[in-house]
Amino acid sequence: MDHKTPRSILIKGGRIVSEDGVFSEDLYIKDGQIAELDSGASVDIDQVVDASGLLVLPGAVDTHIHLNDVFMNTVSVHDYYTGTLAAAFGGVTSVIDFSNQRHGDSLIDTITDKEGEAKGKAVIDWGVHPVITDPNPETLNEIATVVKMGAPTIKCYMTYRDEGLLIEDQDLELISEALCSAGGMLLLHQEDNDMAEAGIKRELEAGGFSAYHHALSKPSEVEDAAIRTAISFTERTKGRTFIVHLTSANGLDLITEAKSRGIDIHTETCTHYLLFTDRHLKRDDGIKWICSPPLRGPKNQELLWTGLSEGRIPMVTSDDAAYSWVAKQYGKDRFDLCPNGIPGVETRFISLYSEGVVKEKITLETFVKAVSATPAKIFGLWPRKGNLMPGADADVILLDPLESWKMSADSLHMSADWSVFDEHETIGKIKRVYSRGDLIIDGDVCLARPGRGRYLHRKLPKVLEY
């Protein structure tokens, strides 16, 4: 920090929100961690913060973002400074980024590459999901090493052949086996490649070039088929699998049923699937909403909210993939040329609060689970992150639950020169963000020194409970 951080801080008068309830208690921070507040603490308080009228929440954990992401003839505009800066303004104090293996190179390089990118730039704590693109025997042998290096969650794509990302089913099973032995978890981008390629070809040959035809080219059946494949090999390998960015309500039913049979499979959805539908793809600027899997219809969205409320969808991430407007324009005349992705690392926390809690679709407790506690538990950061219990890192958000404001490209801090949230009426405003006891966001000012963020060395629990 560029200014001296108080060794002890007392946050008074706020309402503490945890996954277990809302409590009118003070929060005591000492030496960067949450501490017990005992009767003698008053003699050891360097700073008192008045949180009257505010909610006091654990820092958000976003386990699905893409920094410096090279994809579809462009690169994301969020690097380890601009991306973590936007995250911090959005109440996010821990992120996990994806690092693609270069064909022919070591899987270990996926971690060292990100260490180089983050050095001198990251303002919050960060971790890595290695992405396997070259599943040769040497790569499989390195899986145990990267798990020990604190990166136990490895992603594979079930599609994107032309991008060099597709991993065939038989290789996915081998990777699942290796991860199971090493104590890791396989993350899957769940779209059946043959069905996706056939659907894209079908739409283009029929003259369907618009953004809406992106959704038509990859209906939920494409996602469901991939989920069935994942369930099948996970059952055989007895591994642990995580389905990223779930959009399909039918796919949720498949995962729920598999879990009931003892299969170790888990999932998330993303903010944009809860806020937007395929109707947005019909707009003149519909390319803004092109992402994969595509946005679905309103009924499907309603079922996603229900799944989140019930806990069958345990967490929500941003899948931040911020490409420039120039790059998104690659797809203005052909949807298949548009870089897939939506900027959202800053907006995830507050938009889920505004659209979910304020509109009574989910409770405050479910909200904290979805954005903080459960991501920390599933991805090996609990109890250090995602909670306000003594011993945890003092990652804290002070939120005004009533303030109303308009979310837009001008009022946000993300580096993309466009937004899907233009003039979006939002209730709830982040006032302060602490990371390990450091005040990093104070109103509209960032106080964090670039490079203060630390690498998150993660180890998964043997049994997932959330």
Secondary structure, DSSP 8 states (H G I E B T S, - for coil): --S---SEEEEES-EEEETTEEE---EEEETTEEE---TTGGGG-SEEEE-TT-EEEE-EEEEEE-SS-EETTEE-S--TTHHHHHHHHTTEEEEEEEEE--TTS-STHHHHHHHHHHTTT-SSEEEEEEE-S---HHHHHHHHHHHHTT--EEEEESS-TTTT-B--HHHHHHHHHHHHHHT-EEEEE---HHHHHHHHHHHHHTT--SHHHHHHHS-HHHHHHHHHHHHHHHHHHT--EEE-S---HHHHHHHHHHHHTT--EEE-EEHHHHH--GGGGGSTTGGGG--SS----HHHHHHHHHHHHHTSS--EE--B----HHHHGGGSS-GGGS---B--TTTHHHHHIIIIITTTSS-HHHHHIIIIIHHHHHTT-TTTSS--STTSB--EEEEEEEEEEEE-TTT---S-S--S-TTEEEEEEEEEEEETTEEEEETTEE---TT---B------SS---
